[in-house]
Amino acid sequence: MIKPSGAKLWRFNYYQPFSSPRKRVLLGVGKYPDISLSQARKVRGEFLSLLAQNIDPQQYRQQQSAEEQERLLFWVNG
């Protein structure tokens, strides 16, 4: 995706599993050139694998982020 400002972004477009009616989601992967084409394709493959298991990539990413924050807080507070 190229924004009017000229920023180039990698996005993953999919339908949420288990939503009725089906909802479309546009999930950001990262900025180009920070994320290369091969890296973006690898992330897309991971997201497609999650969808094949009926796991929403957006919710999975949020869960992973929350777990990482818990680990960091535990490490800091020791």
C-alpha positions as CSV (number, residue, x, y, z in Angstrom):
1,M,0.0,0.0,0.0
2,I,1.3,3.5,-0.8
3,K,-0.1,6.4,1.2
4,P,-0.7,9.8,-0.3
5,S,2.3,11.0,1.8
6,G,4.5,8.5,-0.1
7,A,4.9,6.0,2.8
8,K,5.0,2.4,1.6
9,L,3.5,-0.2,3.9
10,W,3.0,-3.9,3.8
11,R,-0.5,-5.0,4.8
12,F,-2.3,-8.4,5.1
13,N,-5.9,-8.4,4.1
14,Y,-8.1,-11.3,5.3
15,Y,-11.6,-12.3,6.6
16,Q,-11.8,-12.9,10.3
17,P,-12.6,-16.5,11.1
18,F,-15.8,-17.1,13.2
19,S,-17.3,-13.7,12.4
20,S,-20.9,-13.4,11.1
21,P,-21.2,-11.6,8.8
22,R,-17.7,-12.1,7.6
23,K,-15.5,-9.1,8.6
24,R,-12.6,-8.0,6.5
25,V,-9.4,-7.0,8.4
26,L,-6.4,-5.1,7.2
27,L,-3.4,-6.0,9.4
28,G,-0.2,-4.0,9.2
29,V,3.0,-6.0,8.6
30,G,5.5,-3.1,8.5
31,K,7.1,-0.3,6.5
32,Y,9.0,-0.6,3.3
33,P,12.1,-0.7,3.1
34,D,12.4,-1.7,6.8
35,I,10.6,-4.9,6.0
36,S,11.8,-6.5,2.7
37,L,9.6,-8.3,0.3
38,S,10.9,-11.7,1.4
39,Q,10.2,-10.8,5.1
40,A,6.7,-9.6,4.2
41,R,6.0,-12.9,2.4
42,K,7.3,-14.9,5.4
43,V,4.9,-13.0,7.7
44,R,2.1,-13.6,5.2
45,G,2.8,-17.3,5.3
46,E,2.7,-17.3,9.1
47,F,-0.6,-15.5,9.0
48,L,-2.1,-17.9,6.4
49,S,-0.9,-20.8,8.6
50,L,-2.8,-19.3,11.6
51,L,-5.9,-18.8,9.5
52,A,-5.7,-22.5,8.3
53,Q,-5.9,-23.4,12.0
54,N,-8.9,-21.0,12.5
55,I,-6.8,-18.6,14.6
56,D,-7.3,-14.9,14.0
57,P,-3.8,-13.4,13.2
58,Q,-4.8,-10.0,14.8
59,Q,-5.9,-11.6,18.1
60,Y,-2.8,-13.9,18.0
61,R,-0.5,-10.9,17.6
62,Q,-2.2,-9.0,20.4
63,Q,-1.9,-12.1,22.7
64,Q,1.8,-12.4,21.9
65,S,2.3,-8.7,22.6
66,A,0.6,-8.9,26.0
67,E,2.6,-12.0,27.0
68,E,5.8,-10.2,26.0
69,Q,4.9,-7.2,28.1
70,E,4.2,-9.5,31.1
71,R,7.6,-11.0,30.7
72,L,9.3,-7.6,30.5
73,L,7.5,-6.4,33.6
74,F,8.4,-9.5,35.5
75,W,12.0,-9.1,34.4
76,V,12.1,-5.4,35.4
77,N,10.3,-6.0,38.7
78,G,12.2,-9.2,39.3
